[in-house]
Amino acid sequence: MVSPRAALCWAMLMASLAAGVAQAPPAPGEARAADDAAALPPRPNDGILDEARLLSAAQRTAMAAEVQRLGRESDVELFVAAYTLLNEGVQDRARRLRREWASGDRCIVALYRRGEKNLTFSVSDELTSIVPTAQLHEVYQKAAAAAAGREEPREQLVLAIQTFADEFTAVLKRREADANPFGLSKLAVVGGVFAVALLILGAGYWTNERLTRKKAERDARSLFPEVVVGTRLGAPFGGGTVAEIEFRPAPGQAPPPAAAPSAAAPSHPAPRA
C-alpha cells in the first residue's frame, strides 16, 4: 500500500515534469530569430544609426544633410547604419533594417561594419524597377572609388555616402525623365498653351458669329424695301386711302328725271381717290 507521503511526492514530480514540457525552450533557430527581431533599433530621426561610434558630431550633421537632400530631391529614404559587431550577416541585417524603417516603397539602407572596408546597400524593389542593376553597380563603384582615396574609416564612410547620394539622384532623375518625357512642369506648360489656344479660338468663334449675325440682319432688311402700295378696288384690306361720295345735283341745278324702273343693274363701286 502506497503511503500518503509517497503519493504526494509522486504527484509533485509529475506536476514538475508537466510544467517543464509546457515551458520547453524554443529551437536554436527560433531563439536567434526572436533575439534578432528584438535587437533591431528604432528608426533614427536623422537617418543615421552610429552604434560603432564612428562619426564625429560634424560628420554626422553633414551626413544627415546628405540624407535629407536625397529625400528632398528624389523622394527616396536613405538610412546609414554603422556597427561594430553583428550576430547575423551584413546583408540580412541591412535588408531587415530597410523593411523595419521604410515608410514607403522607395527606401535604401547603407550598412557599414567597422573593421571592414566595405559598405552594403539594401535597395527596395520599387527603386530597382526604375534603375537597372547595371546602373546601380556603376553608382556603387563610384562611391567605392571616392572612399578609396581616404585612410580614415569615418572619412571613407562620409565620402561614400555623399558620392552615392549625388550619383543615385542623377541616375534616378534621368531614368524617370526617360520614362515620363512629359513631366509635371512640361504638362503644366502644355496645358497652359492649350488653354490659351482654346480662349483664342473661342473669342474668334464668338466674333465671327457676331459679325455673321449682323451681316444677316443687314441682308434681311435690304430684302424688304419700303414700297408704295397702290389702291386695290374691292379689297377690304388693300391699304391706301378710302373715300365715299354721294351723287347730288349741284346747287341751282334741277335734279335729273327719275328713270323708269328696270332690272337691277349691277352697281359699280365708286372709284377711290
C-alpha positions in Angstrom: 0.0 0.0 0.0 1.4 3.4 -1.0 1.8 5.8 1.9 0.2 9.3 1.6 3.6 10.9 1.7 4.9 8.8 -1.3 1.7 9.7 -3.2 2.2 13.4 -2.6 5.8 13.2 -3.7 4.8 11.4 -6.9 2.2 14.0 -7.7 4.6 16.9 -7.2 7.1 15.1 -9.5 4.6 14.7 -12.3 3.5 18.3 -12.0 7.1 19.5 -12.3 7.6 17.4 -15.4 4.4 18.7 -17.0 5.4 22.3 -16.3 8.8 21.6 -17.9 7.3 20.3 -21.1 4.9 23.2 -21.3 7.8 25.7 -21.0 10.2 23.9 -23.2 12.8 26.3 -24.7 12.5 27.2 -28.4 14.6 25.7 -31.1 18.0 27.4 -31.7 16.9 29.0 -35.0 13.7 30.3 -33.5 15.5 31.8 -30.5 18.0 33.5 -32.8 15.3 35.0 -34.9 13.4 36.3 -31.9 16.6 37.8 -30.4 17.5 39.5 -33.7 14.0 40.9 -34.2 14.1 42.3 -30.6 17.5 43.7 -31.2 16.5 45.9 -34.2 17.0 49.5 -33.2 14.2 52.1 -33.7 14.2 54.2 -36.8 16.6 57.1 -36.4 15.2 60.6 -36.8 18.1 61.9 -38.8 18.6 58.8 -40.8 21.9 57.9 -39.1 22.5 54.9 -36.7 26.1 55.0 -35.4 26.3 52.1 -32.9 30.0 51.9 -33.8 30.6 55.4 -32.5 32.4 56.2 -35.7 31.3 59.7 -36.7 32.0 63.0 -35.1 29.3 65.5 -34.5 30.2 67.5 -37.5 30.4 64.4 -39.7 27.1 63.1 -38.5 25.5 66.5 -39.3 27.0 66.6 -42.8 25.8 63.0 -43.5 22.3 63.8 -42.2 22.2 66.7 -44.6 23.0 64.4 -47.5 20.3 62.0 -46.4 17.8 64.9 -46.3 18.9 66.2 -49.6 18.4 62.8 -51.3 14.9 62.6 -49.9 14.1 66.1 -50.9 15.4 65.9 -54.5 14.4 62.3 -55.3 11.8 61.3 -52.8 14.0 58.4 -51.5 14.5 57.4 -47.9 18.2 56.8 -47.2 19.4 55.3 -43.9 23.0 54.8 -42.8 23.9 52.3 -40.1 27.3 51.7 -38.7 28.0 48.6 -36.5 31.0 47.1 -34.7 29.6 43.6 -34.2 26.7 41.7 -35.7 25.1 38.4 -34.8 23.9 37.9 -38.4 25.1 38.5 -41.9 25.6 42.1 -43.1 23.2 41.7 -46.0 20.5 40.1 -43.8 20.7 43.0 -41.3 20.6 45.7 -44.0 17.5 44.0 -45.5 15.7 43.7 -42.2 16.5 47.3 -41.2 15.1 48.6 -44.5 11.9 46.7 -44.0 11.6 47.9 -40.5 12.5 51.6 -41.1 10.9 52.2 -44.5 7.8 54.3 -44.5 7.2 53.9 -48.3 8.3 51.9 -51.3 11.5 54.0 -52.1 14.0 53.2 -49.4 17.7 52.4 -49.2 19.8 51.3 -46.2 23.6 51.6 -46.3 25.2 49.4 -43.6 28.9 49.7 -42.6 30.6 47.3 -40.2 33.7 48.7 -38.5 36.9 47.0 -39.3 35.8 46.1 -42.8 36.4 48.3 -45.8 33.0 47.8 -47.5 29.6 49.2 -47.5 26.4 47.1 -48.0 23.3 48.6 -49.7 19.8 47.2 -49.5 17.6 48.9 -52.1 13.8 48.5 -52.3 12.1 46.7 -55.3 10.4 50.0 -56.3 13.8 51.6 -57.0 15.4 48.6 -58.7 12.4 48.6 -61.1 13.4 52.1 -62.1 17.2 52.0 -62.0 18.6 48.9 -63.7 21.1 46.7 -61.9 24.0 47.7 -64.2 23.5 51.4 -63.4 23.2 50.7 -59.7 26.6 48.9 -59.9 28.1 51.9 -61.6 26.9 54.1 -58.7 28.3 51.7 -56.2 31.7 51.7 -58.0 31.9 55.5 -58.0 31.1 55.6 -54.3 33.8 53.0 -53.6 36.3 54.9 -55.7 35.6 58.1 -53.8 36.1 56.3 -50.4 39.2 54.5 -51.5 41.2 57.8 -51.5 41.0 58.2 -47.7 42.5 56.2 -44.9 40.2 57.0 -42.0 37.1 54.8 -41.9 34.9 57.7 -40.9 36.1 59.8 -43.9 35.6 56.8 -46.2 32.0 56.4 -45.0 31.2 60.1 -45.3 32.6 60.3 -48.9 31.0 57.1 -50.0 27.6 58.3 -48.8 28.0 61.7 -50.4 29.0 60.3 -53.7 26.3 57.7 -53.6 23.6 60.3 -52.9 24.9 62.5 -55.8 25.2 59.8 -58.4 22.0 57.9 -57.5 19.9 61.1 -57.6 21.3 61.9 -61.0 20.6 58.4 -62.4 17.1 58.3 -60.9 16.1 61.6 -62.4 17.4 60.6 -65.8 15.5 57.3 -65.6 12.3 58.9 -64.5 12.6 61.6 -67.2 13.1 58.9 -69.9 10.1 57.0 -68.5 7.9 60.2 -68.4 9.1 62.6 -71.1 6.1 64.9 -70.3 6.9 65.7 -66.7 4.7 67.8 -64.5 6.3 71.0 -65.5 6.1 70.2 -69.1 2.5 69.1 -68.7 1.7 72.4 -67.0 3.2 74.4 -69.8 1.4 72.3 -72.5 -1.8 72.7 -70.5 -1.4 76.5 -70.3 -0.7 76.8 -74.0 -3.7 74.6 -74.8 -6.0 76.7 -72.5 -4.8 80.0 -74.2 -5.4 78.4 -77.6 -8.9 77.5 -76.6 -9.6 81.0 -75.4 -8.3 82.4 -78.7 -10.4 80.0 -80.7 -13.5 80.8 -78.5 -13.0 84.5 -78.9 -12.6 84.1 -82.7 -15.7 81.9 -82.9 -17.8 84.4 -80.9 -16.5 87.4 -83.0 -17.2 85.5 -86.3 -20.7 84.6 -85.1 -21.4 88.2 -84.1 -20.3 89.6 -87.4 -22.2 86.9 -89.3 -25.4 87.7 -87.4 -25.0 91.4 -88.0 -24.5 90.8 -91.8 -27.5 88.6 -91.9 -29.6 91.3 -90.2 -28.5 93.8 -92.7 -29.2 91.5 -95.6 -32.6 90.7 -94.2 -33.6 94.4 -94.0 -32.4 95.1 -97.6 -34.5 92.2 -99.0 -37.8 94.0 -97.9 -37.5 97.7 -99.1 -40.3 100.1 -98.4 -42.8 100.5 -101.4 -45.9 102.4 -102.1 -49.0 100.2 -102.2 -51.5 101.2 -104.9 -55.2 101.2 -104.5 -56.8 97.9 -104.8 -60.5 98.3 -105.6 -62.8 95.9 -103.7 -60.0 94.8 -101.5 -61.1 95.5 -97.9 -57.5 95.3 -96.6 -55.7 96.7 -99.7 -54.2 99.6 -98.0 -54.2 103.2 -99.3 -56.9 105.8 -98.6 -60.7 105.2 -98.7 -63.2 107.9 -99.7 -67.0 107.9 -100.3 -69.0 110.4 -102.3 -72.8 110.9 -102.8 -74.3 111.8 -106.2 -76.2 115.1 -105.6 -77.1 117.8 -108.1 -75.0 120.9 -107.9 -76.7 124.0 -106.3 -79.1 125.6 -108.7 -79.3 122.5 -111.0 -82.6 120.6 -111.4 -82.4 117.1 -110.4 -82.4 114.6 -113.3 -85.7 112.9 -114.1 -86.4 109.7 -112.4 -85.6 106.7 -114.5 -88.2 104.1 -115.3 -88.0 101.0 -113.3 -85.9 98.4 -114.8 -84.0 95.3 -113.9 -81.4 95.9 -111.4 -78.2 96.6 -113.0 -75.0 95.7 -111.2 -73.7 98.7 -109.3 -70.2 99.7 -109.7 -68.3 101.0 -106.8 -67.2 104.5 -106.9 -63.6 105.0 -107.7 -61.5 105.7 -104.8 -59.4 108.7 -104.7 
